[in-house]
Each structure stands twice: as structure tokens, then as C-alpha cells.
Amino acid sequence: MQTTFDLLTLALVPGLSPRAAHELLARGPLASTLARASDHADLLAAPGVFALRSGAARHAAEAEMREARRLGIEIVGWDEDRYPQWLRRTHTPPLVLWVKGALLPDEGELCVAVVGSRAASPLGLALARRLAEELASAGLVVVSGLARGIDSAAHRGALDARGRTVAVLGSGLDRLYPPENAALAAQIQATGAVVSEFPLGTGPWKANFPRRNRVIAGWSRALVVVEAGSRSGALSTARAALDEGREVMAVPGHPSQPQAEGANRLLQDGAALVRGAADVLGELGLARAARREPAPDDDVLRAMARDVPTAVDEIQQRSGLALPLLLARLTELELGGAVERLPGALYVRARSGAGYTRPG
């Protein structure tokens, strides 16, 4: 097991690509590899060899650690338990992640990325927000890139459901982009995480965003594209997801809308069609898993008052279901008209298929 400090030192070596870094890791214990930098000139350029032999890379890592602590940022190594498990399985996972908020072990199985156009239509924004809210209500973690448009709507939808959402940046955590999303980022890190694979001080340079997109794709079990033009960055995220063997899904759009061209092309190429959270849950097998749960459906309904909204934690306590299965089943019951979801993660049984009437 490598120390996070050694991984950070390697990540800060000038001119060392992620692929070359992982090749170095495969050659033996990292500490001895770093000490014999000149033996690896086939992977390390001259500035990298100098940085390691002179101690400059180590000093840079020490300074990075100090600044991160000052800013309340954690640096998480790729072999730590908190490191996202699906991201670790990718071809070249980042050696370290800079994190504001909290990473939770074992949540990788329940992560879905929702991405799309920055110049989204009002309908696309509303759809992305509602989709993310439904996914978060079903116990999934929503991953996106904090960009303008669909990404921001997806994060807000997950927050609407009081669920977890992860924002992956294409800049250092101290160079938040776009700057107008600072308040949104603060909300995200309160219950989820804002992360980056880039050192502090890194600006939002164009070359960073394909790498950011690769992390979003690798972090998640599946990727849903909501509106994407023919040259949208969301398409590069979809390609990265396909390269890593992830499920790719898309929301169809009207052929006359430029924002729908990329998403419709994904559907032509075999992406699963998404109309709502039930389609995503179905593709991932979560709805079927919920139906196989030994507790019958009426246990969930019996755990809810017919006329009084009931909180999710109370329903879970009464029904005995694991939270992800309970949330997935509640989503199914909502879509079937048996229950209605209210603001504040509250649910109420419907009267003979009719929705709950809020007291006025």
C-alpha cells in the first residue's frame, strides 16, 4: 500500500502523464521507485527526474498538504477505502483526489452521472433537475461537473431530495469554475463532495475538461445525457463511459432542437432511452432487486399513514427495508400512483390512486 504523501509527490512530478505514473507504480514499491528516479528515464522526462532527485517534488507535496489543510481540503489517495471504487477500476485513475466535503466508502455501486449541455433549454433544465431528484430519492448518488446548464440542474435536483451529489471540477478546488456556482458548491459539500484531480492553483484550462469528464464517467456505474449538441463535452464523457464499460443512457429530444442532436445520436448508437428515473433504475436492475426483497410491497404502504405525510427514516424503521431498496421501491410506487412524494423527503399514501391534497 502506498502512502498518500508518496502518491501526491508522484502526482506533482512535472511532465508525468497519468498513464506513465501508473506504469511507475507497477514497477515496485513507490518509495524506492522515487528514490531511483534516474533508473526510470523511459517514463520520467528530465524535469521529472530532477524534481525527484533534488527533492523539489517532495517539497511541493509538503507545501500542497499544508495549503490543503489551511483551506479545509482533504487529499485522498487512490488506495484509501474512501476512494471511489468504480473510479479505482478505470484504466488510469487519478493518483489522488482533492476533496471538500466527504467521500463515503462503498457508495460507488449507487452512483449515476447526469450530464449535458451548458446552453440547455428550459425544458431540459427542468427535466434534468427532476430526474436527479428522483434518482437521489431512490438512494443513488448523483455525479456531475458543476458546469452551467444541465450539470447545475442535476446537482440542484439531488439537493432538492436531500440526497448526496458529487461535483467533479476541471480546475483546482481553490479556482472554482464557473465562479457563480460558489453557493451551489457550498451546498453540495455540506452533504456530498466537491472534488478535483488537479492541484490547488490550477485554472479551468480547456485541456483539463476531457480529464474531468473521464473522472465523472469512471466514478459512476452509469451515465445519463440530458441534452447535448453535436460538439457537447457531454459526448466526450459518454465516450469515456463506453471505454470503461459503463452503461450509457440518454433522454431523447425533438429533432429540431440543436441541443438534442448529440443525445439523439447516442440513442441511434444504442444508448438506453430514459424518460425518467424508473428507466434508469430498470437498466441498473435496482427496480427488479426491490421486487425480489422478501418484505412484500404492502409492508411499505402499511408503514405510511394514509392522510399524514411520513418521513423516509420512519418508513424505513417500520418496514425494515434497506434504505436504497426502500427508496427505489418508493419511486416505483410513486410512478404507479400508489404514493405521492412531498417536499422535505416526505411520502403519503394516495387515496384510491388520487394524489394527496395539501392542506390549503
N, C-alpha and C positions, 0 to 999 in steps of 0.2 A: 504493500500500500504506500502510495506517495504522500508526502506531506503537502498540504495546500500551499504552503510557502514555496516549496520547490516547483510546484505546478505554476504558481504565479510568476516565479522567476523565469521559467521557460516561456510562459505566455508573453512576457515583456521583452524577449530577445529580439532585437531588430532584424527584420527581413525573414523571420522564420514563419513559414506558412503553417496552417493547422495540420495539413497532411504530413509535412516534414516533422512537426512536433510529435505526432503520434508514431511515426517511424522511429524517432529517437526513444520514445517510451518503450517500444518493443525490443530495444537492444539491451535492456538490462535495467538495474536499479537506477533511478533518475539521479540520485545524488552523485554516484560515481560517473555517470554519463556527463553530467555538468562539469565535474572536476576534470574530465579528459576531453574537453571541448574540441581541441585540435585534432583528435582522432576521428572526428565526425564531420570533416570538412565537406564531404559529399552532400550533407544536409544543411550545414551551417555556412552561411556566407561569411566573408572576412569580418564584417562589423559584428556579427553574432558571436564569432569565436573570440574577438577582442572583448566584447561586453562580458562574456563569461569568465575569461582568463583574468581580466583586470578587476573583476568584482563589481563592475558597473551595473550589471543586470541584478545582482543581489541587492545593491544599494537602492536601485529603482524599485524593487519589490518591497523593501522595507519602508520606503517613502510612500508607496501606494497603500500599504497596510495602515500606516499612520493616518493618511488623509481619509481613507475609507472609514476608519474608526471615528475620526472627528466629525464626519458627515452622517454618521449613523448607518453606514453601509456595510453589509457583510460580504465577504469573498468566500465562495463555496467551491471546493474542488470537485472534480468530476468523479472521484471515487468515494465521496461522502454519501451517507444514506439519504440526505436531503436532496441530492442532485436528481433532477427528473429522470426517472428510469427509462422512459421511451427515448429521451434525448441522448442518454448514455449509449443506447443501442445503435445510434446512427454511425455513418462511416467515419466522420471526423467531428466528434462532439467537442465543443469548447472546453479547453483545459480547466477554466474557472469561469464562474459567473459572479458578476457584481449584483447584489440583491438589496432592495429596500422593501421591507415587509417580511413575509415568512414563506419559506418553502416547506411543504409537508411531505414526508416520506410516503410512498405507496399511493400517491394521488394520480400517477401517470396513466393508470388504466382508465381514468374517468375524465380525461382532458379532450376537449374538442376545440379546434381553431375555427374562428369565424372571421373572414377577411373579405375585402372588396374594394371598390373604387373610392378614391378620395373625393371625386366630384360626383357623389351619389345623388340620386333623385330623392325627393321627399318620401316617396313610396318605398324606395329601397332602404332608406334610413329607418323608417318605421318598422319594416319587415325584419331588418337585422336586429333591431332592439327587442322586438317581440320574440324572435327566435332565440336570442341569447337568454332572455328572461326565462323562457320555457326550459331551455337546457339547464340553466342554473337551478331552476326549481326542481328539476329531475335529478339533482345531485352531481351534475357534471361541472367541471372547471372550464371556464371559457377563456381561451388564449387568443390574443390578437396583438396588433402592433402599435396601438395608441395613435395611429395616424388620423388625420382628418377624415370625415366621411364614415364609411361602414365600420372601420375599426373602433372609432369612438362610440358609435351607436351600440356595438356589441358589448363593449365594456360597461356602458350605462345600463344596458338591459340586464346584465348579470348582477349589477349593483341593485337594480330595482327589485330583484328577487332575493336580495341579501345573500347572494351566493359568492363564491370565490371566482376571481378573474385574475389573469396574469397578463401583464403588458411587457412585450419584448421590444427594446429600443434599438435603433440603429446609430446610437451615439452613447457617450459616457453618461452615467446617471446624473452627473452634475451639469450636463449640457442638454437638458430635456428638450425634445422636439416632437411636435410643434410647441412653442412656449405657451400658447393659450390653453394647453391641456394640463397646466400645472395643478389646477384644482382637482381635475379628474384623476391625475396620477396620485395625488394625496389620498383621495377616496379609495383608490384601488389598493394602495399599500396598507391601508388600515385593516383590511380583511383578506387581502391577497398578496400579490407581489408585483413590483416593477423591477425588471431585470435587464442586464446587458452583458454581452461578451466582450465589450470594449472598455479599455482602461479609462479612468477619470481624465477629463480634459479632452476626450475625443469628440470632435464635432460631428454633426449629421451629414457626413460626406456621402456623395452618391454611391461610391463603391461599397459602402457599409451595408446598404439595404438588401442586396442579394444574400449576404451572410445572415442578416437579421431574419430574412424570410426563411432561410434554411433552418434556423433555430425554432421559429414558430411551427414549421411543418414537422420537425423532428420531435418537438415537445409533446405533440398531440397524437392521439390514436386515430383521429380523422380530421379532415379539413372541409369546411363548407364555404363556398364562394358565393357571396351575395352581390350582384352587380360588379362587372369587370369589363372595361373596354378592351379593345383588341391589343393594347400595349400596356395594360394594367400590371403593376407589380404583383397583384394577387395571382396572376398566371404563373409567375416565377415561383411563388410559394406553392402552387399546385404541382408544378413540375418537380420541385424538391420533395413534396409529399409522395408523389409517384415513385421517385427514385428510392425513397426509403420504405416503400411498400405499404404506405398508409392508404386508408380509404379516402377517396376524393368525391365530394358531392357538390352540387350547385343548384341554385334557385333559378328557374327559368325566367326570362324576361321577354317583353314584347320585341319582335324583330326590328321594329322601327327605332328602338332606343339604342343609341351608341353605347350606353353603359351596360347593355345586355349582351353585346357581341361576344365578349370573351367567355362569359358564363355559359351562353348557349353553345359555344364551340366545345366547351368541356363536356356538356351533355351529349353532343354529337359523337364525341370520342369515347363515350362510355361511362362518364361520371354518373353517380346515382342522383336522381331527381329529388329535390327537397321542397316540400310545401309547408312544412312545419316541423316542430320538434319530434313528433311521432315518427316521421320518416327517418330522422337521424337515429333515434332510439332503435327503430326496427332494423336499420342497416348494421348497427352495432350489437344486435342481439339482446339489448337490455330489456326491451318490452317482453320478449319471449322468456327471458330469465325471470322477470317479475311474475309471469303467469305460472311458472314452474314452482314458485315459492309455496311451501306446504300450507301456509296460512291462507284460507280462502278469501276471496275478494270482499265478502260481506264483513270480515273482521275489520277491514279498513273503514268501511262505511259505518259499522257499529261504533267505531272509535270516534265518530264525529257526531256532533249534535245537529239535529235537522234544522233548527232555526237560529242557532248561535254559532258564530264563526269559531273555529277551533285551531289552535296553533299547531304547527308541524311537530314540535317536540312532544306535545301532549298526545297527538295521534300515534307517534312512534311508540311512546310508553305504553299506550293501551293496546296497540296492535302487535307489538313485539317484533316488527319487521326491521331489518337493517335499513339505515337511512337511505342509501342510494336506491334500493329496491322500492322502498316506500314512496320516494319522490317520483320515481319512474311510473309507479302504479297510479299515483295521484294524477300525474299528467295524462295517463290513459283514461282515467275516469272523468277527468275534466273534458277531454276531447270528445268523450262519449256522452257528455251531458249529465253524468250522474253527480258530479260535484262542481262547485264554482270556486275559483281561486280569487281571493280578495287582497287588497294591499296589505303589506305587513306580514307576508307568508302565512296568511290565514286561509282556511278552507271551510266550506259549508256544504252540506248535502242539498241537492236540488230537490224541489217539490215536484214529483211526477214528471221529471225531465225538464221542468222550468227552472230558470236561474234564480238565485237568491235576490230578493229585493232589498236593497239597502234602506234602512230607516231614513225617512226624509223629514 
